[in-house]
Amino acid sequence: MTWLDALVNEPFVCITDTLRRFSTERGNHAALICGDQIITYAELDAKVDRFAAALQRDGLEPCEAIALCAAASVEYVVAFLGGLRAGAAVAPLAPSSSAASLVGMIGNSGARLLFLDVEVKRLLEPVTNQIGAAAIALDDHAGSIALTDWLAPSGATPTPLAIDPTWPFNIIYSSGTTGTPKGIVQSHGMRWAYAQRSIERGYGPHATTLISTPLYSNTTLVSFMPTLTFGGTVILMPKFDTTRYLLLAQQYRATHTMLVPIQYQRLMAHPEFDRYDLSSFQAKFCTSAPFAASVKADVVRRWPGKLTEYYGMTEGGGSCQLDAHAFPDKLHTVGKPVEGHDIRLIDELGNEVAQGEVGEIVGNSPAMMTGYYRQPEKTAEAEWYDLSGKRFIRTGDMGRFDEDGFLTLLDRKKDMIISGGFNVYPSDLEAELRAHPDVADAAVIGTPSEQWGETPVAFVVCRPQATFDENALLAWVNARLGKIQRLSALRFIEALPRSPIGKVLKRELREQFQSASHDAKNPSGMS
């Protein structure tokens, strides 16, 4: 048995301890590739030591938070791993957030140190006096403490620390697409357990993982962390571009990748996709947003390697897995519950529904969040307990199990439309719209109606050179929908508003529709 085999069977190992072992076992192997930078395991381990030593020098206590807000870079990775080695709870924040949201997240985390880049510094300039954390520039820009000046001297090492598996590994803030972001606490033990399970997905010393999603997202971390935990190579793309992605995948013979559905959609639409050599791929993963069955089928047909879709939440509580290459007749589902995960469906009163009926998805698993950071009341709202007292996390999603145990995802509970007393699921209407050859994308929202309570309205992105008008498309789709499903209005839009990881921001669509309706009723601008 090799030391790596023994490592996989350990009940708990801190991920930065495996990094140190690889710096000895294969110090010259590339750990990170980002642009022209190639960082070996020995170099990365030394940089992480200097970062952790600097945190200890500045009085950081175990489990205290540090905040990161910047684009992906080698320095960002050093800060994340260095924080972990020093026992910090790392709070990676989205640079795409508003300044007000960032102020709130930094304050909630309690971080005394904020590591940022020049773009985030510009964003925060109007609210600098509201931030209590000291700013340290990962890119050494002027106006903040430079990282190169802040780091401990070359060769410095931190005081060794025994990391407890119950300590917080990270605090990931929810996207904030539906309100104030909440800090989701995940433990070191949870991250190690996930990394161990990832071995069966081919992560190991020979893996080369192409990362193009943001490092603050759990979507990215579930692929990024296992790669470095077991000695593979991570290729970082700070910004996604289809041609650049395909070139990097071909050049470095990528074996693994995690992408969100909109990225798969854009890659498969690339006019020269089939000319690139992607034969090195072993496994491709997808999560974070609804994944159209037609796109899954196209990926399985044209892109070598297995395709696995995951459905779950950053909060944990239960995940489903669809091996798309193995179940071509189930591409409309998100698969079956992962082994050891308990997924159930409940009604409005918290009672479990019968097989085949629609209900809110709740789940229990070993990978459950500790809770929302410093928000016990929000944690309680997210929990459901069965009659035995078993704890589940509520997803807010609606779904239905088929006779084979595969879960069909319908919609967010808050996005479900109740029209004339009947439930209307926007995903059904969106799928019908996308079936039109001239429709590239679509999103359906519910809007207030005096007659029906709510009524569906669609926003549609047309393919280039499409020639039909709104009324023609509205008539086409309504002829194919049930009476209670029919759209009351349709609007063309250049692109659907999305979060950095591809989720459609329906709140923005509702605001846009309400604003347009208000303007139409008040052309003079009077309220």
SEKEVO-638314 format. One record per residue (C-alpha): z, y, x. Coordinates in steps of 0.02 Angstrom, whole numbers, plus 32768, in hexadecimal, padded with zeros to 4 digits. Layout:
N
[lumdo [Z,Y,X]]
...
This chain:
527
[lumdo [8000,8000,8000]]
[lumdo [7FCF,80AB,8045]]
[lumdo [8043,8141,803D]]
[lumdo [7FD0,8189,7FB6]]
[lumdo [7FE7,80EC,7F4C]]
[lumdo [80A3,80FB,7F61]]
[lumdo [809A,81B5,7F35]]
[lumdo [8045,8192,7E8F]]
[lumdo [80D5,8121,7E5C]]
[lumdo [815F,819C,7E86]]
[lumdo [81C2,81D6,7DEC]]
[lumdo [81B8,828A,7E28]]
[lumdo [8170,82E9,7EBB]]
[lumdo [815C,83A5,7EC7]]
[lumdo [80A3,83CB,7ED1]]
[lumdo [80B7,843D,7F68]]
[lumdo [810A,83AC,7FC5]]
[lumdo [8069,8347,7FB5]]
[lumdo [800C,83DE,7FFC]]
[lumdo [807C,83D9,8095]]
[lumdo [805B,831F,80AB]]
[lumdo [7F9F,8338,80A2]]
[lumdo [7FAB,83C5,8122]]
[lumdo [7FE6,833D,819A]]
[lumdo [7F80,82A9,815F]]
[lumdo [7EDA,8305,814E]]
[lumdo [7EF8,83B5,818C]]
[lumdo [7E40,83D8,81B1]]
[lumdo [7E03,83A6,8103]]
[lumdo [7DCA,8436,8095]]
[lumdo [7E4A,8460,800F]]
[lumdo [7DF7,84FD,7FCA]]
[lumdo [7D46,8542,7FCD]]
[lumdo [7D2F,85F1,7F87]]
[lumdo [7C8F,864E,7FB3]]
[lumdo [7C80,864A,8070]]
[lumdo [7D36,8615,8088]]
[lumdo [7D60,8561,80AF]]
[lumdo [7E1D,8544,80BC]]
[lumdo [7E5C,849F,8102]]
[lumdo [7EFC,8448,80C9]]
[lumdo [7F53,847A,816C]]
[lumdo [7F22,8530,8154]]
[lumdo [7F52,8531,809C]]
[lumdo [7FFC,84E3,80BE]]
[lumdo [8022,8564,8144]]
[lumdo [7FF3,85F4,80D0]]
[lumdo [805E,85AB,8045]]
[lumdo [80F1,85A0,80BE]]
[lumdo [80E0,8657,80ED]]
[lumdo [80DB,868A,8035]]
[lumdo [8172,8620,8005]]
[lumdo [81D3,8661,809C]]
[lumdo [81AF,8714,8068]]
[lumdo [81EF,86F3,7FB8]]
[lumdo [8291,86AB,7FFE]]
[lumdo [82A0,873E,8076]]
[lumdo [8296,87B3,7FDF]]
[lumdo [8322,8757,7F85]]
[lumdo [82C2,86F1,7F06]]
[lumdo [8335,8676,7EAE]]
[lumdo [82FB,85C9,7E72]]
[lumdo [82AE,85D0,7DC3]]
[lumdo [8294,868D,7DCF]]
[lumdo [81E6,86C2,7D98]]
[lumdo [815B,8713,7DFC]]
[lumdo [80C0,8759,7DA5]]
[lumdo [800A,8743,7DDB]]
[lumdo [7F7C,87A7,7D90]]
[lumdo [7ED7,87A4,7DEC]]
[lumdo [7E2E,8750,7DF8]]
[lumdo [7E26,86A3,7E48]]
[lumdo [7E2F,86A9,7F06]]
[lumdo [7E7A,864D,7F9A]]
[lumdo [7F08,86CB,7F9A]]
[lumdo [7F2A,86A8,7EE2]]
[lumdo [7F3A,85EE,7F06]]
[lumdo [7FAF,8612,7F99]]
[lumdo [801C,867E,7F28]]
[lumdo [8024,85F9,7EA0]]
[lumdo [804E,856A,7F16]]
[lumdo [80C1,85D6,7F81]]
[lumdo [8123,8607,7EE6]]
[lumdo [8137,854F,7EB8]]
[lumdo [8173,8521,7F66]]
[lumdo [81F7,85A9,7F5C]]
[lumdo [8232,8568,7EB3]]
[lumdo [81E9,85F8,7E4E]]
[lumdo [81AA,85EA,7D9C]]
[lumdo [80F8,8629,7DAF]]
[lumdo [80B8,8697,7D21]]
[lumdo [7FF9,86A3,7D30]]
[lumdo [7FBA,8731,7CC2]]
[lumdo [7F0B,8752,7C7F]]
[lumdo [7EB7,87EA,7CD0]]
[lumdo [7E52,87FB,7C2F]]
[lumdo [7EF1,8828,7BCF]]
[lumdo [7F13,88D9,7B97]]
[lumdo [7F88,8944,7C00]]
[lumdo [8008,8941,7B73]]
[lumdo [8003,8883,7B69]]
[lumdo [801A,8873,7C25]]
[lumdo [80B0,88E8,7C1F]]
[lumdo [80FC,8878,7B99]]
[lumdo [80DA,87D6,7BF6]]
[lumdo [811C,8816,7C9C]]
[lumdo [81B8,8855,7C45]]
[lumdo [81D2,87B2,7BE7]]
[lumdo [81C0,874C,7C86]]
[lumdo [8243,87B4,7CE0]]
[lumdo [81D8,87B3,7D7E]]
[lumdo [820D,882B,7E08]]
[lumdo [816A,8810,7E67]]
[lumdo [80BA,8823,7E22]]
[lumdo [8027,87E5,7E8B]]
[lumdo [7F85,8838,7E54]]
[lumdo [7ED9,8871,7E8C]]
[lumdo [7E85,891B,7E86]]
[lumdo [7E38,8901,7DDA]]
[lumdo [7EE1,88DC,7D8C]]
[lumdo [7F2F,896E,7DEA]]
[lumdo [7EB0,89E4,7D98]]
[lumdo [7ED4,8998,7CED]]
[lumdo [7F90,89B1,7D02]]
[lumdo [7F8B,8A62,7D49]]
[lumdo [7FAD,8AB7,7CA0]]
[lumdo [8048,8A4A,7C84]]
[lumdo [808B,8A3B,7D37]]
[lumdo [812F,8A8D,7D07]]
[lumdo [814D,8A05,7C84]]
[lumdo [8146,8978,7D04]]
[lumdo [81E4,894E,7D62]]
[lumdo [8193,88D2,7DD9]]
[lumdo [815B,8904,7E88]]
[lumdo [809D,88F3,7E9C]]
[lumdo [8057,8890,7F2E]]
[lumdo [7F9B,8894,7F4B]]
[lumdo [7F4C,87E9,7F64]]
[lumdo [7EAE,8841,7F9E]]
[lumdo [7F0B,88C2,800A]]
[lumdo [7EC9,8955,7FA5]]
[lumdo [7F15,8A01,7FBF]]
[lumdo [7FA2,8A3E,7F52]]
[lumdo [8007,899E,7F51]]
[lumdo [8064,8938,7FD2]]
[lumdo [7FE0,88D3,802F]]
[lumdo [7FF4,8817,802D]]
[lumdo [7FD0,880B,80E7]]
[lumdo [8061,8884,8109]]
[lumdo [80D6,882F,808C]]
[lumdo [80C0,877B,80C8]]
[lumdo [813C,872F,8140]]
[lumdo [80FA,8726,81F4]]
[lumdo [807E,86A1,8229]]
[lumdo [80D8,85FD,8246]]
[lumdo [816A,8627,81D2]]
[lumdo [81AD,859C,8164]]
[lumdo [821E,85A7,80CB]]
[lumdo [82CA,8558,80BD]]
[lumdo [82A9,84AB,8073]]
[lumdo [82D1,84A3,7FBA]]
[lumdo [82EE,8409,7F4D]]
[lumdo [8287,842E,7EB2]]
[lumdo [82D2,83E8,7E12]]
[lumdo [8252,839E,7D98]]
[lumdo [82A0,8400,7D09]]
[lumdo [8282,84A7,7D5F]]
[lumdo [81F7,8514,7D18]]
[lumdo [8152,84FB,7D73]]
[lumdo [80F5,8584,7D17]]
[lumdo [8101,85FA,7C84]]
[lumdo [8055,85FF,7C32]]
[lumdo [803E,8687,7BB2]]
[lumdo [7FDC,865D,7B16]]
[lumdo [7F36,86B7,7B06]]
[lumdo [7F79,873A,7A8F]]
[lumdo [7EDF,8727,7A1F]]
[lumdo [7F53,8720,7987]]
[lumdo [7FDF,8795,79BC]]
[lumdo [805C,87B2,7A47]]
[lumdo [8048,8731,7AD4]]
[lumdo [80D6,86B3,7AE3]]
[lumdo [810F,8669,7B8A]]
[lumdo [80FA,85AC,7B8B]]
[lumdo [8170,8559,7C08]]
[lumdo [8133,84B9,7C5C]]
[lumdo [81A0,845A,7CD6]]
[lumdo [8180,8410,7D82]]
[lumdo [819E,8365,7D37]]
[lumdo [8118,8381,7CB3]]
[lumdo [8098,83B7,7D35]]
[lumdo [80BE,8322,7DA4]]
[lumdo [80AE,82A8,7D12]]
[lumdo [8005,82F3,7CE6]]
[lumdo [7FCA,82E9,7D9B]]
[lumdo [7FFB,8232,7DA3]]
[lumdo [7F95,820A,7D08]]
[lumdo [7F01,8266,7D54]]
[lumdo [7EEB,81E0,7DDA]]
[lumdo [7E95,8173,7D58]]
[lumdo [7E17,81FF,7D3D]]
[lumdo [7DDE,81F3,7DF2]]
[lumdo [7E42,827F,7E41]]
[lumdo [7E6E,8255,7EF5]]
[lumdo [7E41,827A,7FAB]]
[lumdo [7D86,826A,7F88]]
[lumdo [7D81,82DA,7EEE]]
[lumdo [7D24,837F,7EF4]]
[lumdo [7D4F,83E8,7E5B]]
[lumdo [7CE7,847F,7E29]]
[lumdo [7D56,84FF,7DD2]]
[lumdo [7D08,8590,7D73]]
[lumdo [7D8D,85B4,7CEF]]
[lumdo [7E1E,862D,7D12]]
[lumdo [7EB3,85F1,7D77]]
[lumdo [7F2E,863B,7CFA]]
[lumdo [7EF5,85BF,7C75]]
[lumdo [7F3F,8513,7C56]]
[lumdo [7E8B,84DC,7C3B]]
[lumdo [7E6E,84F7,7CF5]]
[lumdo [7F16,84BB,7D36]]
[lumdo [7F04,840D,7CEC]]
[lumdo [7E6E,83F2,7D5F]]
[lumdo [7E9D,8465,7DF0]]
[lumdo [7F4C,8422,7E12]]
[lumdo [7F22,8367,7E15]]
[lumdo [7E95,8389,7E90]]
[lumdo [7F08,83DB,7F10]]
[lumdo [7F99,8365,7EE9]]
[lumdo [7F35,82D0,7F26]]
[lumdo [7ED3,831B,7FB6]]
[lumdo [7E2C,834B,7F68]]
[lumdo [7DC5,83EA,7F7C]]
[lumdo [7DC1,847A,7EFF]]
[lumdo [7D28,84EB,7EF6]]
[lumdo [7D5B,8590,7EA6]]
[lumdo [7CE2,85FC,7E42]]
[lumdo [7D37,86A4,7E1E]]
[lumdo [7CB0,86C9,7D9D]]
[lumdo [7C47,864B,7D3D]]
[lumdo [7B8A,8653,7D4D]]
[lumdo [7B1A,85C4,7D16]]
[lumdo [7AA1,85C7,7DAA]]
[lumdo [7B2D,85DE,7E29]]
[lumdo [7B90,8550,7DDA]]
[lumdo [7AFD,84D8,7DE5]]
[lumdo [7ADA,850A,7E99]]
[lumdo [7B8F,84ED,7ECE]]
[lumdo [7B99,8447,7E72]]
[lumdo [7AFD,840C,7ECC]]
[lumdo [7B2C,8452,7F77]]
[lumdo [7BDD,840A,7F7E]]
[lumdo [7BB9,836A,7F1D]]
[lumdo [7C3C,8391,7E99]]
[lumdo [7C90,82FB,7E4B]]
[lumdo [7D00,834E,7DC7]]
[lumdo [7CFD,83EB,7D5C]]
[lumdo [7D57,8438,7CC8]]
[lumdo [7CF0,84A9,7C59]]
[lumdo [7D08,84F8,7BAE]]
[lumdo [7C86,84D9,7B24]]
[lumdo [7C29,857E,7B37]]
[lumdo [7C0E,8558,7BF0]]
[lumdo [7BC4,84AD,7BC8]]
[lumdo [7B56,8500,7B46]]
[lumdo [7B14,857F,7BC3]]
[lumdo [7AFB,8500,7C4D]]
[lumdo [7A9A,8489,7BDD]]
[lumdo [7A2C,851B,7BA6]]
[lumdo [7A03,8549,7C5B]]
[lumdo [7945,853A,7C69]]
[lumdo [794E,84DB,7D0E]]
[lumdo [79EA,8472,7CEE]]
[lumdo [798F,83CD,7D06]]
[lumdo [794E,83FF,7DB2]]
[lumdo [79FC,8400,7E00]]
[lumdo [7A45,8364,7E4F]]
[lumdo [7AE8,8344,7DF3]]
[lumdo [7AEF,828A,7E17]]
[lumdo [7B94,829A,7E76]]
[lumdo [7BF7,82C1,7DD8]]
[lumdo [7C75,823C,7DA6]]
[lumdo [7CD2,8298,7D1D]]
[lumdo [7CBC,8335,7CB6]]
[lumdo [7D42,8379,7C43]]
[lumdo [7D47,83F4,7BB3]]
[lumdo [7DD1,8446,7B4E]]
[lumdo [7E0F,84EC,7B03]]
[lumdo [7D92,8506,7A75]]
[lumdo [7D2A,84A5,79F6]]
[lumdo [7CA1,8441,7A4E]]
[lumdo [7C03,842A,79E6]]
[lumdo [7BCD,8374,79D3]]
[lumdo [7B19,83A3,79FB]]
[lumdo [7B4C,83EF,7AA3]]
[lumdo [7BB8,8358,7ACD]]
[lumdo [7B23,82E7,7AAB]]
[lumdo [7AB4,8351,7B1B]]
[lumdo [7B33,834C,7BAA]]
[lumdo [7B45,828E,7B9C]]
[lumdo [7A88,827A,7B9D]]
[lumdo [7A58,82EE,7C2B]]
[lumdo [7AF0,8303,7C9E]]
[lumdo [7B2A,826E,7D08]]
[lumdo [7BDF,8236,7D03]]
[lumdo [7C5C,821E,7C78]]
[lumdo [7C82,82A8,7BF9]]
[lumdo [7D34,82B3,7BB5]]
[lumdo [7D6E,8330,7B34]]
[lumdo [7E26,8358,7B20]]
[lumdo [7E77,83A3,7A88]]
[lumdo [7F26,83E9,7A9B]]
[lumdo [7F8D,8485,7AB7]]
[lumdo [7FD7,84D7,7B51]]
[lumdo [807D,84BF,7AF7]]
[lumdo [8061,8404,7B02]]
[lumdo [809F,8395,7A78]]
[lumdo [800D,831E,7A75]]
[lumdo [7F58,830E,7AA9]]
[lumdo [7EBE,82B2,7A6F]]
[lumdo [7E35,8273,7AE1]]
[lumdo [7D7F,8250,7ABB]]
[lumdo [7D19,81F1,7B3B]]
[lumdo [7C75,8234,7AFC]]
[lumdo [7C0B,81BF,7B66]]
[lumdo [7C62,8128,7B19]]
[lumdo [7C65,815F,7A62]]
[lumdo [7BBE,81B1,7A3A]]
[lumdo [7BDE,819A,797F]]
[lumdo [7C82,81FB,7987]]
[lumdo [7C46,829D,79D7]]
[lumdo [7C79,82FF,793B]]
[lumdo [7D30,82D2,7961]]
[lumdo [7DA9,82FD,79ED]]
[lumdo [7DD2,8246,7A09]]
[lumdo [7E73,81E2,79FB]]
[lumdo [7F24,820D,7A31]]
[lumdo [7F42,81F2,7AEB]]
[lumdo [7FB1,815C,7B13]]
[lumdo [8066,818C,7AFD]]
[lumdo [803B,8221,7A8F]]
[lumdo [806F,8223,79D8]]
[lumdo [7FFC,828B,7969]]
[lumdo [8022,82A1,78AF]]
[lumdo [7FE5,830D,781F]]
[lumdo [8058,836C,77A9]]
[lumdo [8044,83D2,770B]]
[lumdo [8086,847F,76E0]]
[lumdo [8132,8438,76B8]]
[lumdo [813F,83DA,775C]]
[lumdo [811D,832F,7710]]
[lumdo [80A6,82B6,7765]]
[lumdo [8000,82A0,770A]]
[lumdo [7FAA,81FD,76E2]]
[lumdo [7F23,81B4,7753]]
[lumdo [7E7E,820C,7737]]
[lumdo [7ECC,82AB,76F1]]
[lumdo [7ECA,8356,7743]]
[lumdo [7F69,839A,7791]]
[lumdo [7FAE,8408,781C]]
[lumdo [7FAC,83AE,78C4]]
[lumdo [8056,8395,7919]]
[lumdo [8076,8333,79B6]]
[lumdo [80F7,82E9,7A2C]]
[lumdo [80D7,82B7,7AE1]]
[lumdo [8126,82B3,7B8D]]
[lumdo [80CA,8356,7BB3]]
[lumdo [8125,83CA,7B3C]]
[lumdo [8156,847B,7B65]]
[lumdo [820D,84A1,7B7F]]
[lumdo [81F4,8532,7B07]]
[lumdo [81B3,85E4,7AFD]]
[lumdo [8203,8648,7B89]]
[lumdo [8294,86B0,7B49]]
[lumdo [8258,869D,7A94]]
[lumdo [82C4,8617,7A42]]
[lumdo [8291,864B,7993]]
[lumdo [81D8,8635,79BC]]
[lumdo [8200,858C,7A09]]
[lumdo [8256,8555,7968]]
[lumdo [81C0,858C,7900]]
[lumdo [814F,851E,796A]]
[lumdo [81B7,8481,7953]]
[lumdo [81B5,83F9,78CD]]
[lumdo [822A,8363,78C6]]
[lumdo [8209,82BE,7870]]
[lumdo [828E,8261,780B]]
[lumdo [82D0,820E,78A8]]
[lumdo [82E9,82B6,78FE]]
[lumdo [8256,82A1,7974]]
[lumdo [8214,834B,79B1]]
[lumdo [815F,837C,7997]]
[lumdo [80FE,841B,79BF]]
[lumdo [8099,846A,7932]]
[lumdo [7FE6,8494,7964]]
[lumdo [7FB2,8504,78D3]]
[lumdo [7F11,849D,78CA]]
[lumdo [7ED5,843A,7835]]
[lumdo [7E8D,838C,784A]]
[lumdo [7E68,82E2,77FF]]
[lumdo [7E6F,8232,7849]]
[lumdo [7DE0,81BD,781F]]
[lumdo [7DF0,8103,77FF]]
[lumdo [7DDC,80DF,78BA]]
[lumdo [7E69,8154,78EE]]
[lumdo [7DF7,81DF,7930]]
[lumdo [7E2F,8291,7908]]
[lumdo [7DB5,830C,78BC]]
[lumdo [7DEA,83BE,78E0]]
[lumdo [7DCA,8435,7850]]
[lumdo [7E0D,84E4,786F]]
[lumdo [7EA1,854B,789F]]
[lumdo [7F19,854F,780C]]
[lumdo [7F14,860C,780D]]
[lumdo [7E55,860A,780A]]
[lumdo [7E49,8597,7773]]
[lumdo [7E00,85F4,76DE]]
[lumdo [7E4D,85DC,7630]]
[lumdo [7DC5,860C,75B4]]
[lumdo [7DE6,85F6,74FA]]
[lumdo [7E79,8586,7525]]
[lumdo [7E0E,8510,7590]]
[lumdo [7E1A,84F7,764D]]
[lumdo [7D7C,852A,76A9]]
[lumdo [7D70,84F9,7760]]
[lumdo [7D0A,8576,77C8]]
[lumdo [7CD6,84EC,7842]]
[lumdo [7C71,8497,77B8]]
[lumdo [7C12,8537,7794]]
[lumdo [7BF9,855D,784D]]
[lumdo [7BB0,84B0,786B]]
[lumdo [7B34,84CB,77DD]]
[lumdo [7AFE,8574,7823]]
[lumdo [7AE6,852C,78D2]]
[lumdo [7A72,84AA,7888]]
[lumdo [79F0,8533,786B]]
[lumdo [7974,8532,78FC]]
[lumdo [797E,85EF,7913]]
[lumdo [7A3D,85F8,7919]]
[lumdo [7A8E,85F3,79C5]]
[lumdo [7B44,8607,798E]]
[lumdo [7BAB,8630,78F5]]
[lumdo [7C5D,8657,78BD]]
[lumdo [7CA1,8661,780C]]
[lumdo [7D39,86C5,77D4]]
[lumdo [7D91,86DE,772E]]
[lumdo [7D94,878B,76E1]]
[lumdo [7DF6,87CA,764A]]
[lumdo [7DA4,87B5,759F]]
[lumdo [7DE5,87F4,74F8]]
[lumdo [7D8C,8767,749D]]
[lumdo [7DB0,86D3,7510]]
[lumdo [7E44,8708,757B]]
[lumdo [7DDD,86EC,7618]]
[lumdo [7D24,86D5,7637]]
[lumdo [7CC5,869A,76D2]]
[lumdo [7C60,8711,773F]]
[lumdo [7BF6,86DA,77D2]]
[lumdo [7BCD,872B,7879]]
[lumdo [7B2F,86E3,78C6]]
[lumdo [7AE1,86EB,7973]]
[lumdo [7A25,86D0,796A]]
[lumdo [79B9,867C,79EB]]
[lumdo [793B,86EB,7A46]]
[lumdo [78A0,8714,79E0]]
[lumdo [78F2,86E1,793A]]
[lumdo [7899,8738,78AB]]
[lumdo [78FC,8719,7809]]
[lumdo [796A,879B,77B4]]
[lumdo [7A1D,8793,7775]]
[lumdo [79F0,876E,76C1]]
[lumdo [7979,86E2,76F1]]
[lumdo [79F9,8689,775E]]
[lumdo [7A82,86A4,76DC]]
[lumdo [7A15,8653,7657]]
[lumdo [79E8,85C3,76CD]]
[lumdo [7A9B,8595,76F8]]
[lumdo [7AE3,85AE,7649]]
[lumdo [7A62,8535,7604]]
[lumdo [7AB0,84B2,7676]]
[lumdo [7B67,84D8,7652]]
[lumdo [7BD7,84A7,75C2]]
[lumdo [7BF7,852A,753C]]
[lumdo [7CA5,8557,757B]]
[lumdo [7C68,8560,7630]]
[lumdo [7BDC,85DD,7618]]
[lumdo [7BDA,8677,7687]]
[lumdo [7BED,8720,7634]]
[lumdo [7BA2,877D,76C8]]
[lumdo [7B51,8763,7771]]
[lumdo [7B48,87D5,7807]]
[lumdo [7ADE,87C6,78A4]]
[lumdo [7B3A,87E5,7948]]
[lumdo [7AFC,87E4,79FD]]
[lumdo [7B8B,8776,7A3A]]
[lumdo [7C2B,8732,79F1]]
[lumdo [7CC9,877E,7A3F]]
[lumdo [7D1D,86FA,7AAA]]
[lumdo [7DB7,86EA,7B18]]
[lumdo [7D9B,86C6,7BD2]]
[lumdo [7DAA,860B,7BAD]]
[lumdo [7D2D,860E,7B1F]]
[lumdo [7D94,861A,7A80]]
[lumdo [7D41,8680,79F6]]
[lumdo [7DAE,8717,79CE]]
[lumdo [7DA6,8712,7911]]
[lumdo [7E28,879B,7904]]
[lumdo [7DA9,8812,7952]]
[lumdo [7D24,87D9,78D6]]
[lumdo [7D9A,87FB,7844]]
[lumdo [7DC1,88A8,7888]]
[lumdo [7D07,88CA,78A1]]
[lumdo [7CDE,8895,77EF]]
[lumdo [7D6E,88F8,77A4]]
[lumdo [7D3B,8992,7807]]
[lumdo [7C86,8985,77CF]]
[lumdo [7CBD,896C,771A]]
[lumdo [7D2F,8A04,7724]]
[lumdo [7CA2,8A6F,776D]]
[lumdo [7C2B,8A36,76E4]]
[lumdo [7CA8,8A69,765D]]
[lumdo [7CCE,8B0F,76B4]]
[lumdo [7C2C,8B4F,7700]]
[lumdo [7C78,8BFD,7713]]
[lumdo [7D03,8BB6,777F]]
[lumdo [7D8A,8BE5,76FF]]
[lumdo [7E13,8B64,76E0]]
